[in-house]
Amino acid sequence: MKKLILIWILLSVTAARALIFPASGDPAFQSSDDGAAWKFQGEWVGTVGTPISPREFIAAAHVGGGVGDVLRFRGVEYPVVSFRDNFDLRICRVSTEFPEFVPLYELSDEAGKVLRVYGRGAGRGTELTANRIRYQTNYTSLKILGLKKREVEALFPTWIIQGQKVTAIVEIPYQVVAGWTWGSDYRLRWGSMKVLRTTGILVCPFEAGPVESCALANGDSSGGAFIFSDGEWKLAGVAYAVSDSGASYLDKGGLCVEGVCYPADSQIVQPSQSYFTRISANLQWIKSVISER
């Protein structure tokens, strides 16, 4: 069953390319050192690479890059001399040692935990609004309405009549901010998101939570996702993909997206989801590559 879920996800995703924040559309928002795992993020072929050993760094395989390319880390260029791939992970070996590298998160208990995430992507674009419906209940009577029961039933079939008492259910349309399109202005940013569930990947819904809450979008592939454990930040995932293309949605209810219209009064929240390749699920392979030196 897990394999089927993972296959479905792989067939329906878009490469991850930006951090989108509900709290702000300012291009400079969350674009400076957060004092956490920012120091472990290097620039790799326009995206991000993360040192995980004295001479290896990890990135998303789908962003490309290889032998002869360089990771720019803390102002120094590290040329790649070889690399190995597994799923969407690429481990690159460099010619000289890094001054520091991040430990790996080896536990498989990521569900429910908050990730600190990084991405070198586009900022927030145009605000998207959705039509919604809320229901208001009013109480009246047939006497006050001046109508007979059958007249009320004909005019208002959803109203409830019990003797003389009438429960009037009124639909009230309104609009909400449902998400944002992807903009431009690519730069390194940081944010946070909570892991909803895990398969071979970490799945994180777009939520309007703390000020740093965010979603992946255009340009964030390969960024690191970290969990704070035992007094230090550890790498738990590498940005892989998102569920939607062109925009990030807090809730699709009431929106028409690429010809598909979602019910305006849906009781189920339908947010965009961000996906990260899971370090713990690939731990044996990662350690085997590192040990080849």
N, C-alpha and C positions, 0 to 999 in steps of 0.2 A: 504493500500500500504506500509506504514512504517513497519508494522508487517512482510510483505512478504520480504522486504529488509533485516530486521534484521534476519529472519530465514535463508535466503540465506547466510548471513555473518557467522552465527553460524555453518553452515554445511561445510564451506570451509576454516576455519581458523586453525592455529597452535598456541599452547600456547606460549605466549611471553617470550623470554628467554635471550636477550642481547642488549646492545646499540652498534650500528654500526655507525661509523663516516666516511664520505667521506674525511674529512680533515686529518685524521691520523690513522695509525694502531698501534701506540705506546700503549702498555698495560697500561701505567700510564696516558694517555691522559684523562683529565676531571675526574680524580679519587681522587680529594681532595675537601675539603669544598669550595663551591662556594659562601658562604656568603648569600645564599638565603634560600631555603627550605631544604637544606641538613640536618639541625639540627632537622628536624621532621621525619627523616627516621631511623627506628630501624631495627634490624636483626631478622627475623622471619622464622624459619624452612628453613634456607638457602636462603631466599628471603628477602622481605621488608614488614614491617608493619608501619602504620602511626597513631600516637595518635590523636584522634579527640574529646576527652572529658577528664575530670580528670581521669577516670578509663576505658575508652574504646579505642581500636585502630581498624583500618580497614585494611583488606588485601583481596587478591583474594581468593575465596573459593577453586578454583581448585588446589592451592598449598598445601592444607592440613593443618595439625596442629590443635590442640584442647586443651581440658582441660589437665593440667599438663605440657604442653609445655610452653616455656618462650619467651617473647619479650625482646631482649637486647637493651636497649635504654639509650644512654649516659653513658655507662659503668655499668648500673644496670640491673639486671634480674627481670622481672615482670611476675610471673606465671599466666597463664590463669585459671580462675575458671568457666567460661561458655562462650558460643558463640551462635550467631544466623546467619543464612544464608538467602540471597535473591539474586536470579540470580547468578552472580559470585562474590558477595560481602560477606565477613564474618566479622562480628563485634565481637571482643573478649573482654570480661571483665576481668580485672586483679585484683589482691588482694590488691594492694596499689596504691596510686595516682601518676600520672606522674608529673614531675616538670613543664611541658609546653605541650600544644597541639595546633594543627593548626585549624583555622576556616575553615568552608566549603564555597565553592563557590556556592551560591544559585540561581544565575541567569541562564537563559537558552539561553544566547547570545554567547555561546562559539565559534560558527563558525567564522573563520577568525582570531581568537586570537592565540597568541603564547603560547605554554605550556612549562614550565620548568619541565623536566621529569627526573626520577631516576630509576636505575635498577642495580641489582646485578647479571650481566650476563657475558657471554663470550665476548672476544674481536673480532677484525676483522681478518678474515682468508685470503684466497687466492683471488687475484684480478680476476674478470671476465671481459672479453672483448667481445664485440658484433660486428658483421659485419653490417655496414650501407652503404647506397648509397646516394650520393648527386648528383644533376644534374647541369651540366654546359652548358650554352647556348653560342654558337659561331655563327657568321654570315659570310656567304660566298655567292657564286653565282654558277650557273651552268657552266658559262664560266670558272671560276677559277678551278672548279672541273674537267672540261673537260668531263662532263657526261651529258646525256640527262635526262629529267625529269623522265621517266619511269625507267631508270637505278638507279637513286637515290632512287625512291620509293621502288624498289625491294630490294636494299641493306640496306636501312635505313628507315623502315616504320614509325618510330616516328618523322622523320624530317619533317619540314613544308616548302613547296615550294609555293612561290607566285611570279609568273612570272619568272624572272631570279634570284630573291633573295631566298636564302636557309637559314633557321634557323636550325642549327645543335644542337640537344639536346644529350649531352654525359653523360652517367652514370659513376660516379667515385666512386669505392668502397673504404671504409676506415674503421678503427676500433676505437672504443671508450671504455672507462671504463664504464661498465654497472652495476657493483655491486661487492659484496664481499661475499664469503662463511662465515659461522660462525666459529670462532676459539674456543679458550679456555681461561683460565686465568680469572676466575670469581672474580669480585670485584665490589664494588659500584662505579657507574659513574653517571654523570649528562649530560644532553644535552637539546636540544630544538627542537620542531616541531610545525607546524601550523595546526590548526584544519580545515579540508576541509569541512566537513559536520557533522551533528549530526542526530542520530536516537535515539535508546535507548543507543547508545554508541557514543564515539567521534572517528572520522575517520581521520587519519593523514597520508598523503603520504610522502614517502622518497624523500627528496629534497637536492640538493647540494647548500644550501644557506649559512647562516652565519657559522663561524668556528665550532660552537657547534651543528649544524644540525645533526640529527641522526635518526635511525630507531630502533625499538625493534627487538630483536631476542632471542637467546637461553639463558634463565635464568633470564629475566627481569620481568616476571609475578609478579604482586602484588606491583610494584613500584608506587610511587605517581606521579600524574601530576598536576601541580599547575599553577594558573593564578595570576598575580600581580594586585590587585584591592584595591582601597581606602588605599593605602600606606602599604599594607601587602600582603604576599603570602597566597593564599587560595587553599584548595584541590578541584580540579575540576574533577579528574578521578583516577581510579586505573587500572594499566596495565593488560590487559586481553589476547590479542592474536595478531597474525600477519597474513597477507594474504598468505605468502609463507613459505616453510619449507627448512631449510638448507642454505639459502642465503638471502641477502637483495639486491633489485634491484632498481637502479635509473631509469632504463628504460629497459624493456624486449625486445624491438625491436631488431631483428637480432639474438636473443638468441634461443637456443633449450633447454627447461626446462622440465625435466621429460617426454620426448617424444613429447612435444608440442613446435612447432617452430613458432615464432612470425615474422611477415613481417619485412624485413630489412629497408624498406623505409616508414614505417608507420608514418603518421603525428600525431598520437595520442601517447603521452607519457604514458607508462605503468609501473608505479613505484610500489614497495611493499607498503603496507599500514599497519599502526599500529593502534590497537584498544584499547580503554580504556572504562571501565564501567563508565558511566556518573553519577556523584554525584547528579546533579540537578534533574535527572530523578528518583532518588531513595531517594530523600530528606525526604519525609514523613515517609518512613520506617526507615531511619537512625535516625531521631529525635525520633520516637516512641521507638526504642530500647534503645537509650540513656536515655530517660525519665523513663524507667522501674526501675531505681535504687531507 
